[in-house]
Amino acid sequence: MAQGYDVIEHIATLPGAIGSTDPEVYDVVVIGAGAAGLNAALQAKERGMRCLLLEKEQIANTIENFPESKWVYAEPDSQPPKGKLWLDGASKEDLTRRWHQIIQENQLNLHTMEGVTNCEKKDGIFSLKTAKAVYRAKRVVLATGQRGNPRKLRVGGEEQEHVYHRLYSPRKYKNENIIVVGGGNSAIEAAITLSQQNKVFLSYRGSEFSRIFKDNERKLQEQIGAKKIEPLLNSNVVEFGEQEATLKIDRAGSTEARQIPYDHAFVLIGADVPRQFLKSLGLKMENEWEGSLGRALALILVGFLGLWIFGGQAALGGHDLSVLPPWIGILVWAAGLTGLIRLGLKGDRFAWLGLSFFMWYTVYGVKIGKGEEFWPYRDWGYKFFSFFHRPWSFWYTVLYTTLMTVFGLQALKRWGLDRKDKFQIWRYVSLLSFQWIFFFLIPEFLFQYAVKYQWVGEKLANDPVFAQQAWRSYGLIYAWPLFFYTFFYNPHQIWVAWGVLLTFVIIPVLVLFHGKRYCSWICGCGGLAETFGDRWRHLAPKGKTSIRWEWMNLAVLIFAAVVTVLVLGKDTYASITGPADLGIRLYRLVADIWLVGILPVTLYPFLGGKVWCRYWCPLAKLMHLQSHLFTKLKWSKFKIVANDKCIGCNECSRNCQVGIDVMNFALKQDVLDNQQTSCIGCGICVSACPMDVLSFGPLVQLTPPLAAGHMSR
């Protein structure tokens, strides 16, 4: 309802939104007469727009298909409904009756049983085709909901009259054998309701009902205990006969067939997103890849060849390219990048991936150091990008801080200011403050001032080892092994002492009380992901497979530890000098350039912002191991808890940058902590929840600025 209201309010602010010189052109056509569509149409009329509301079935179709007398909750109480559509706790019959009354009172221009089959836009006007007519509109609002068409098993006999894909009037079935197929809340609620007067067989392909409300689980167990529901886990329907259904059941690796007698069957396995309809409107599906990878690679190579010619430092077939004028290289480079951009604008996602790789390969391939640059920048790139008497490493820090600041302010507005969420306001203020102070001002300016003006004391200021190690001030906040060089390359003893204290005392204490919040409140790497990467957070890989990939940061942690031990021991054991030096070179190349720089930032727009933090960061894994241990020992103070108000909207899981199935925890009211997940405590799942379901454990009250915030509800 709020979304329907808000979209019309947004449209109303646009030029020419209200009123048309052509009486045949609507200001807006709303497709779908559910809660969002009805509220949008009501608000459009309130705003004086000429509006048409189209519905392919019946008004509030999803709610009409609820079981008889199902209660509809108006939650949360703290957020009153927006717009003219009535909402309060009521049975589905009372709710829909009130909505029909509101439609009549406001004389909405509503056409039911008239679905849109095609939509095209020409000269700024949409043309919408239905089976009955063609309508024209300046704007179209899609309010079709998520359910689309009921999903089917695609087995024999499924189209028989007594096999249904929705539950209508469950109380009319009495003293029957009924099969319910599915393991979600809809299937469970149907089985519970039907079992009151019938014998129900509940078939589910999974080994447990893992995504249902706690109250539904309790009621289900009661009916199972009363022998009114027989659960058939690890089962699949093979065929629906006239009076019996054939199921295959997996029992400890062996499969058995079972004939189940039934009078009616209900296949309630969810619904498919109406992809064909949406794509017919010219819309693209999220994370859908189109284009050509080979073509993108070819254009990347063209761009690099242009820079190779421009640099003039390489030779091809014995011919020194420096004899070619630089402008030829610029033209070749421009041709490659222009090709990527043009293809990207036409929908080629591989082209955007190629352009992103080109940019960040340049940034980090040059940053590695003078004379060590990656091809095609070798021997000229670092100098070329070092202008105004400042090295490229400085301008890289400026770029990094600028990106974090610009996009951090946007994220602060999105999650903090717009939602009046104090937790997120303080979190983004923290991230930006740490970036500006500890990852920019101190290493680039204040350290030198501290030495020059002896703010650190005369002894340290005059110590040549300490005075030349401004770069080590990154280790003030970056603990080993994120700051990999903490204990070698001739560190001053003060850096060694601080490194030991930070890594092995301060970080574990923070983990004990706050889990992995270092990643989302302090760290610059996590900061870039939470700011620049925030707009793509919903693209983070989800599911069990993506979680299994997280073993990689353990491998990086082990490698970092082994190399560190080798380096520290090479002065004592000369025989390990070679392996130690090789290990440093490999770690610097693979971890410091590719895994923390080129690959993750390239993939931000495609896999979300936490690629490095989630899959490769050794410090994140070290903190995860510590937090997991503290939680197992019941020492940890970090957790996220859920109440019983979850509606399964998936906003929490969708916005999780580390791919946690948060909704699954919320549905079952399970505690979410670092023993079970890699949660970094960013709190976006709490902020995104429209029902105030999630909250941090009691510890959130220990941090004064957060006590009155969104998280403490």
Residue, then its C-alpha position, 0 to 999 in steps of 0.5 A: m500500500a505504501q509503495g502504491y501511494d509513494v509511486i503516485e506521489h513521485i509521478a505527481t512531482l514530474p513535469g506534465a504529470i497531471g492533465s493531457t491535451d488528448p482526451e484519449v491519453y490517460d495520465v497513468v494506467v495502473i496494472g494490478a488491483g491488489a493493495a498497491g494498485l488500488n492505493a495507487a489508483l486512489q491516490a492518482k484520483e486524489r491528485g487529479m490524474r486521469c487514471l485507469l486500473l486494469e486487473k486480469e482477474q478479480i480485485a485483491n486476487t491474492i487476498e481473495n484466494f486466502p482460506e476462508s476467514k483467514w486473518v489479515y494483520a495490519e502491522p507494524d502499528s508504528q506505521p499508519p497506512k498511507g493513502k485512502l485504502w483502508l487497512d486494519g486487522a480483519s478477516k479476509e472477507d471483511l477486508t475485501r468488503r471494505w475495499h469494494q466499498i471504497i472503490q465504489e465510493n471513489q468511483l475508480n475507473l476499474h476494469t476487471m478480467e482484463g489483462v494486459t497482453n502487450c505494452e509499447k512506447k512510441d513518441g513518449i506515449f505508452s500503448l497497452k493492448t488487452a483482449k478488449a481494447v487498446y489504451r494509451a497513457k503517459r505513464v504505466v505503473l506495474a502493480t502485478g505483485q510477486r505471485g504471477n502464475p501458480r507453479k506446477l509439478r508438470v506430472g501426469g494427471e495434474e490437470q484433472e478437475h480435482v487437482y487444484h493449485r489454489l485453496y478455495s473454501p477449505r471447510k466444504y471438504k469433509n471426511e475425505n483423503i486429501i493430498v497437499v503438496g508443498g512445504g511453505n507456509s501456504a501449503i502448511e496452513a492449507a494442510i492444517t485447515l483441511s485436517q480439521q475435517n479430513k485426513v491429509f497427506l502432506s508431501y514435501r520434497g525437502s527433508e524438513f519444513s525449514r521455512i515456515f512460521k513458528d506458530n505454523e510449525r507448532k500447529l503442524q506438529e499438533q495435527i501430526g501428533a493427532k494423526k490428522i496429518e501424515p507428513l511425507l518428507n523427501s517425496n515427489v509426486v510422479e502421477f495423479g491418478e483418478q483415485e490414487a496418486t503415485l509418490k516416490i519417497d527417498r528413505a536413507g538413499s533408497t527410493e520406494a513408490r507409494q500409492i496414496p488414495y485421495d479425493h482432492a489434491f492441492v499443489l501449493i508450491g508457490a508461483d512463478v514470476p511472470r517473466q514472459f509478461l514482464k519481458s514483453l514489456g521490454l523489461k530486463m530481469e535482475n542479474e540477467w546476462e545478455g551480450s557476448l563475453g568474447r566480444a567484450l574481451a576483444l574490445i578490452l584488448v583493443g583498448f589495452l593495445g591502444l595504451w600499449i602504443f601510447g606508452g611506446q615502451a614495448a616491442l612487437g615482432g622486433h618493431d619498437l612501438s615508440v616510433l608511432p605517434p601517441w595519438i594513434g594509441i589514443l584513437v585505438w584506446a578510444a575505439g575499444l572503450t567507445g565500443l564497450i560503452r555503446l554495447g553496454l547502453k544497448g543491454d550488453r552486460f558483458a560490455w559493462l563488465g569489461l569496462s569495469f575491469f578495464m577501469w580497475y585493472t588500470v587503477y590497481g595495475v598502476k598502483i603496484g609501483k613504479g617499474e612494476e606496473f602491469w602491461p600495458y602500463r609497464d615503465w610509464g603508467y605510475k609516472f603518467f598518473s603521478f601529477f602535481h608532484r604527488p605519486w599515484s598512490f596518493w591520488y589513489t587514496v584521494l579517489y578511494t576517499t572521494l568514492m566513499t564520501v560521495f556514495g557514502l552520503q547517498a547510502l547515509k541518506r538512503w538507510g539513515l536519514d530517509r528512514k530516521d534510523k539512528f543506527q545507520i546514521w552513526r554507522y555511516v558517520s563512523l565509516l566516513s570518519f575512519q576513512w578520512i582520519f585514519f586512511f587518508l589524513i593521518p598517512e598522507f598528511l598528519f604523520q609527516y606533521a607529527v614528525k616535523y613538529q615533534w607531536v610524537g615526541e623528540k625521540l620518535a621524531n628524530d628516529p629515522v626508522f620511524a620517521q620514514q614509515a608513514w605508510r605504516s600508519y595504515g596499521l593503526i586501524y588495519a590489523w594483521p593480516l589485512f595489513f599484511y606487512t605489520f611485522f616485517y620490512n624493518p618495522h619500528q618496535i612501536w609498530v610491532a607492539w601496536g600490531v600485536l596489541l591490535t591483532f591479538v587483543i583489541i580485535p578479539v575484544l571487539v569481536l567478543f562484544h560486537g561480532k564482525r562489526y569491524c567490517s561494517w563500522i571501521c574497515g576501509c575495505g568494508g567501507l568501500a563496499e558499504t558505500f560505493g557498493d551499496r547500490w548493488r548490495h541486492l546482487a550478492p550471491k545467495g544460496k548454499t553454493s555461494i556460502r560454500w565458496e567462503w572457504m577461500n578466505l580461510a585459504v588466504l588466512i592460512f597462506a598469510a600466516v605461513v608466509t608471515v612465519l617464513v619471513l620472521g624466521k628467515d633471519t634465523y634459518a637462511s634456508i627459508t629465505g627463498p620461500a619467504d621472499l617468493g611468498i611475499r611476492l605472491y601474496r602481494l600480487v595475488a592478495d594485495i592487487w587482484l583479490v583486494g583490488i581488481l577483481p572485487v571492485t570490478l565485480y561490485p555492480f554484478l555480485g554486490g560489494k562484499v566480494w573481497c570481504r566475504y570470500w578472500c579477506p583473511l582478517a574477516k575470516l580470523m574474526h569469524l573464527q573468533s566470533h564462532l568460538f565465542t558464540k559456541l562458548k556462550w561468551s559472545k554478546f552479538k546476535i540478531v533476534a526475531n519476533d513473530k511478525c515476519i511476512g516472508c517479504n524477503e527484503c532482509s535476505r535480498n539486501c544482505q551483502v554477505g548472502i545470508d538467508v536472513m528470512n529463514f531465521a526470521l520465519k523460524q524466530d531463530v537467533l542469527d549469530n556468527q556460529q551459524t553465519s558470517c554476519i557482519g552486523c551492518g544492520i541493513c536487514v533490520s532497517a529494511c524489514p517493513m514489519d520491525v521483525l529483527s533487532f540486535g540482542p541486548l548489547v545494542q544498548l551498550t553503545p550510547p548513540l544507538a540506544a534510541g535508534h532503530m535497532s533497539r526496538 
